[in-house]
Amino acid sequence: MANETEALDTHDSPLGEASDAPAHDGSHKAIEIALVDDDRNILTTVSIALQAEGFVTRLYSDGETALRALIENPPDLAVFDIKMPRMDGMQLLRHVREHVALPIIFLTSKDDEADEEAGLELGADDYIAKPFSLRLLTARIRAILRRAQPDLAIGNETSEPVPANPRIDRGRLYMDPARHQVSWDGKTVSLTVTEFLILEALAARPGVIKSRNQLMDAAYPDDVFVDDRTVDSHIKRMRRKFRVVDPEFGAIDTLYGAGYSFTDG
């Protein structure tokens, strides 16, 4: 794996094909994360944080350059900003998905619900709104990689198995947190990490009302401010996904002014 860093001489050149990362003892492969953002400060800050967690980072300042590199040499996961010149994150995601199936996280501006919706429909695995917590981004990366490769030791994690939350079996709903798998009536439902954590919090205690704040605390276990109304968007998307496999799905109840609950069965 290359550890050479290329200088950014033109807008067409990546910040670095692979930047230096902590040495590994050979017990598990180094995980490569591609970061695509036209904001150099974000690229540098996020890269340093991820390297400290044991990841190798590849940095790109525009979508066109990133596209060529991601197709020719796919990383283990990519993080895209949506609003970029020349080729924005939506276009980049669409083109990448035509060639490779690597996990992708979107970085979006606050309140850009339309962008979040479009990105998820195009196949993004999750999104995080700016400004974001580096700990939150790292946690999301780990969760998505673990979903894609359950037995993989990720970053600075040891090869010891990580204790997982117990599986949830609630009537027609089945959830396996270790593998990030969800099914309804035996049919697979693909949820983002955030959606999964919200549903897990609801299904863990059927019939118990969870406020928006409680659900966001479950989905964002970090000292970061998140608008509690964001949960409404997640719930709306979840319901739509479940109704693809069951048009009569109604297990998530809204209690106006109070929050949400899961109806067992």
C-alpha positions in Angstrom: 0.0 0.0 0.0 1.4 3.3 -1.0 2.3 5.8 1.7 3.5 8.5 -0.7 1.8 11.9 -0.6 1.4 13.8 -3.8 1.5 17.7 -3.7 -1.6 19.6 -4.8 -0.2 21.5 -7.7 -3.4 21.8 -9.7 -7.1 21.6 -9.0 -7.1 18.2 -10.9 -4.6 16.6 -8.5 -5.6 14.8 -5.3 -4.2 16.0 -2.0 -2.8 12.6 -1.6 -3.3 9.1 -2.9 -2.5 7.8 0.5 -1.4 9.7 3.5 0.8 8.4 6.3 -1.0 6.4 9.0 0.1 4.6 12.2 2.0 1.4 11.7 0.1 -1.9 12.0 1.3 -5.1 13.5 0.0 -7.3 10.7 -2.9 -8.6 12.7 -5.3 -6.9 10.4 -5.3 -4.9 7.2 -5.1 -1.1 7.2 -8.5 0.3 6.3 -8.4 3.0 3.5 -10.9 5.9 3.8 -11.2 8.3 0.8 -12.2 11.9 1.7 -13.6 14.2 -1.0 -14.2 17.8 -0.1 -13.2 21.1 -1.6 -12.5 22.5 1.9 -8.9 21.9 2.6 -9.3 22.5 6.3 -12.0 19.8 6.6 -9.8 17.4 4.6 -6.8 18.0 6.8 -8.7 17.9 10.1 -10.7 14.8 9.3 -7.6 13.0 7.9 -5.6 13.6 11.0 -8.4 12.4 13.2 -8.9 9.2 11.2 -5.2 8.5 11.0 -5.1 8.7 14.8 -7.7 6.0 14.8 -5.6 3.7 12.7 -7.0 4.4 9.2 -5.2 5.2 6.0 -6.7 8.3 4.3 -6.8 9.3 0.7 -7.7 13.0 0.1 -9.3 14.5 -3.0 -10.3 18.2 -3.5 -12.8 17.7 -6.3 -15.2 15.0 -7.6 -13.7 14.6 -11.0 -10.3 13.6 -9.7 -11.8 11.4 -7.0 -14.0 9.6 -9.5 -11.0 8.3 -11.5 -9.2 7.1 -8.4 -12.2 5.5 -6.7 -13.0 3.5 -9.7 -9.4 2.4 -10.5 -8.5 1.7 -6.9 -11.5 1.6 -4.6 -10.9 2.3 -0.9 -12.8 0.5 1.9 -15.1 3.5 2.4 -15.5 7.1 1.1 -16.8 10.3 2.6 -18.2 12.8 0.1 -19.1 16.5 0.6 -22.2 17.2 -1.4 -21.6 20.8 -2.5 -18.4 20.8 -4.6 -17.4 22.5 -7.8 -17.0 20.8 -11.1 -18.6 17.5 -9.9 -20.8 17.6 -6.8 -21.2 14.7 -4.4 -24.5 13.6 -6.0 -22.9 13.3 -9.4 -19.9 11.6 -7.9 -22.0 9.1 -6.1 -24.1 8.3 -9.2 -21.0 7.6 -11.3 -19.2 5.6 -8.6 -22.2 3.4 -8.1 -22.1 2.5 -11.8 -18.7 0.8 -11.3 -18.1 -0.1 -7.6 -20.2 -0.7 -4.5 -18.0 0.8 -1.8 -19.7 2.2 1.3 -20.3 6.0 1.1 -21.1 8.6 3.8 -22.4 12.1 2.7 -21.5 15.3 4.5 -24.4 17.7 4.1 -25.1 21.2 5.2 -27.6 21.7 8.0 -31.2 21.6 6.9 -30.4 20.2 3.5 -33.1 17.5 3.8 -33.7 17.4 0.1 -30.0 16.6 -0.5 -30.0 14.0 2.2 -33.1 12.4 0.7 -31.6 12.3 -2.8 -28.3 11.0 -1.6 -29.8 8.1 0.3 -32.0 7.3 -2.7 -28.9 7.2 -4.9 -27.3 4.7 -2.6 -25.4 6.6 0.1 -25.0 4.5 3.3 -25.5 7.4 5.7 -25.1 11.1 6.0 -23.8 13.5 8.6 -24.8 17.2 8.7 -22.1 19.9 9.1 -20.8 21.0 11.5 -20.2 17.5 12.7 -18.3 15.8 15.5 -15.1 13.9 14.5 -16.0 11.2 17.1 -19.4 10.9 15.5 -17.9 10.5 12.0 -15.5 7.9 13.2 -18.2 6.0 14.9 -20.3 6.0 11.8 -17.4 4.8 9.7 -16.8 1.9 12.0 -20.4 1.0 12.1 -20.8 1.0 8.3 -17.5 -1.0 7.8 -18.6 -3.5 10.5 -21.9 -3.9 8.6 -20.1 -4.5 5.3 -17.5 -6.8 6.9 -18.7 -8.1 10.3 -15.5 -10.0 11.1 -13.1 -7.2 10.1 -10.9 -5.6 12.8 -11.3 -1.9 12.1 -8.7 0.8 12.6 -7.1 0.7 16.0 -9.6 -1.8 17.3 -8.1 -5.1 18.5 -8.9 -8.4 16.8 -10.9 -9.3 19.9 -14.6 -9.5 19.1 -16.5 -6.4 20.1 -19.5 -7.2 22.4 -22.7 -6.6 20.4 -26.2 -5.6 21.5 -28.5 -8.6 21.6 -30.6 -9.4 18.6 -34.1 -8.1 18.6 -37.0 -10.3 17.6 -40.3 -8.4 17.8 -43.1 -10.2 15.9 -42.4 -9.5 12.3 -39.3 -7.3 13.0 -35.9 -8.9 13.3 -32.7 -6.9 14.0 -29.1 -8.1 14.2 -27.0 -5.2 15.5 -23.7 -7.1 15.0 -24.4 -7.4 11.3 -26.5 -4.3 11.0 -29.3 -6.5 9.4 -33.0 -5.7 9.5 -35.9 -7.7 8.2 -39.7 -7.5 8.3 -41.7 -10.6 7.7 -38.4 -12.2 6.5 -37.8 -9.5 3.9 -34.6 -7.5 4.1 -34.9 -3.8 4.8 -31.8 -1.7 4.2 -31.4 1.1 6.8 -28.7 3.7 7.3 -26.7 3.5 10.5 -28.7 6.4 12.0 -32.0 4.8 11.1 -30.9 1.5 12.5 -30.0 3.0 15.9 -33.3 4.9 16.1 -35.3 1.8 15.3 -33.3 -0.2 17.7 -34.0 2.2 20.5 -37.7 2.0 19.7 -37.9 -1.8 19.3 -35.9 -2.5 22.4 -38.9 -1.4 24.5 -42.1 -1.9 22.5 -45.0 0.4 23.5 -42.7 2.8 25.4 -42.8 6.4 24.1 -39.4 7.8 23.2 -39.0 11.5 22.8 -37.2 13.0 19.8 -34.3 13.9 22.2 -34.1 10.4 23.5 -34.0 9.0 20.0 -31.3 11.4 18.8 -29.3 10.6 21.9 -29.5 6.9 20.8 -28.4 7.7 17.2 -25.8 10.4 18.1 -24.1 9.2 21.3 -21.8 12.2 21.4 -21.5 15.7 22.7 -22.8 17.2 19.5 -25.9 19.3 18.9 -28.4 17.8 16.5 -31.8 19.4 15.8 -34.3 17.0 17.4 -36.6 17.6 14.5 -34.1 15.6 12.4 -35.6 12.5 13.8 -38.8 13.2 12.0 -37.0 12.9 8.7 -35.4 9.6 9.7 -38.7 8.1 10.8 -40.4 9.2 7.5 -37.6 7.5 5.5 -37.8 4.3 7.6 -41.6 4.1 7.2 -41.2 4.4 3.4 -38.5 1.7 3.3 -40.6 -0.7 5.4 -43.7 0.0 3.2 -41.7 -1.2 0.2 -41.9 -4.7 1.6 -45.2 -4.2 3.5 -47.5 -1.5 2.2 -49.6 -1.9 5.4 -46.6 -1.3 7.7 -47.6 0.8 10.8 -45.4 -0.4 13.6 -43.9 3.0 14.3 -46.5 5.2 16.0 -46.4 8.9 16.3 -47.6 10.5 19.5 -47.9 14.1 18.7 -46.1 16.3 21.2 -44.5 13.3 22.9 -42.5 11.3 20.4 -42.6 7.8 18.9 -43.2 4.2 19.9 -42.8 0.8 18.4 -45.9 -1.4 18.3 -44.8 -5.0 18.8 -46.3 -7.4 16.3 
